[in-house]
Amino acid sequence: MESLQNITFTHRYWILLLPLVLMAADIITGWIQATINGTWDSTKMRIGLFRKSGELLVIVIAYVIYAAISLPVDAPAFIAAYIIIMEVISVCENLDQAGLPVPVWITRRLKKVAKDLSEDTPDELEPFDEDKYWLEDDELEEKEKETSDGSET
């Protein structure tokens, strides 16, 4: 995780260009493996393209925010690095499913890095509880006590 926080790109345009190139590689290798395996599905392809568009949009938004206000970390580079790792994993998986042997140590290492990155994020988001944001602490404690007693008002 610490190594990703210190990542630097040789030029700012690589923050958008490298994920874009790897997304194209993922799309091409996905198409190849789907053709080889006879599992071509245009709906799956369309959903994948929308997701990749969303990932690029997140990088652009992060870059605009980074340029507009001073952030302590280079958020666009961090987001791009995460997307790059995920795309490389996906390309390796596509190549493996297409029958091209990919060394196990490569995929194992990439998946470990991806797991390390995602450990800092919750698996499931808590449902939004409006009361936590608007009630005073003593009112919130009273409401929680009432709810746990089974006597809601």
N, C-alpha and C positions, 0 to 999 in steps of 0.2 A: 504494500500500500504506500509506503513511504517513497519508494522509487517512482511511483506514478505521480506523486505530488511534486517531484523535482524534475519532471519531464520538460524538455525544451525542444521546440521544433526549430529547424534551421531558418525557416521563414514562416511568417504568420499564415500565408496562404495554404501551407501544408495542413493546417488544422482542419480545413474544409476539404482540401483536395485528396489527402490520403484516405480518409473514410469514404469519400465518393468513389475512388478507384477500387477500394476493397469491396464496397457495396456492389459495384459493377461485376467484380470477380465472383462475388457470392451469387449474384443473379445468373451469371453465365454458367458457373459450375452447378448450380441448382437445376438449371434448364437441362444441362448435359446429363446429370444423374437421373433426372425424371424421365428423360427420353430413353436412356439406356434401360431403366427399370420399368418403363411403361406406366409410370405413375403421374403423367402430365395432368395438371389441374389448374385451369386458368383462374379459378377463384382463389386458390392458395397463392398463386403468383401475384394477383392483384392486391391481396392483403399484405403480402410481403413488400410490395412496392410502396404501399401507403405507409407501412411502418418505417421503411427506409427514408421516405420523404419526411416523416415526423422526426426521425433522428437527426437528419440534416437541419431541419428547422430548429431543433433544440440547440444545436451548435451555433447557428446564426443568432438566435435570441441570446444565448449566453455571451457571444462575442459582442453584441450590441450593448448588453448590460455591462459587460466588462469595460468596454470603451467609454460608456457614459458615466460610470461611477467607479471609484477606486475600490477594488476588491483585494483582500489580502492574498488570495490564491488566483492562479490563472485558470478560472473555471472552464473556458472553452477548450484549453489544452487537456485538462483532466477528463472532460466529457468525451473529447475526440479520442483520447487514449483508450478509454473504456470501450467505445464503439469499435475502434480498431481491433482490440483484442477479441471482442465478440464476433466481428466479421471474419477474422482469421480462423477462429474456432469453427464457424459455420462453413467456410471454404474447405477446411480439413475434413469436416463431416461429410460434405457433399462429395469430395474426392474419394473418400473411403467408401461411401455408398455406391459410387460409380464403379468401384472395383480397383481403384488405384491405391496401392498400399501406402498408408501414411504411418510413419513410425509412431508407436504407442507413446513414447516419451514426449513427443511434441504435443499430442492432444491432451495427455495427462497433465503436462505442465501448464498449458493454456487454460484448461478447466480449473486447475488449482488457483491460478491468478484470478480468473473470473469469480470463483467462489470467495476468495479473499476480499475482492472488491465488494461483493454483494453481502458479506457478513455484517457490514456496518449499516445496512438498511433493513428495516423490519420486513418479515415475510408477509405480514398482513397488516394493513393499516387499521387503526382503531376507528370505529364509526364516530362521526362528528357529533359531539355533545355540546349543543349551544349553551347549556347552563354553565359549563366549565368556563366559558368566556365572558358571560354576562353577570352571573351571580357573585356576590361577595363570598369570601371564604367561609364565613360562619353560616350563610344561607345554603351554600353548597354542601357543607358537612351535614346540616339539618336534613336536606333533601335526600342525601345518600343514606342517612340513618333511617329515614322514613321508608325508603325503597327497600332497604335490607330487612326491615321489620314486616314488610308486606302490606303496609298501610299507606298507600299512595294517596295524595290529596287530589 
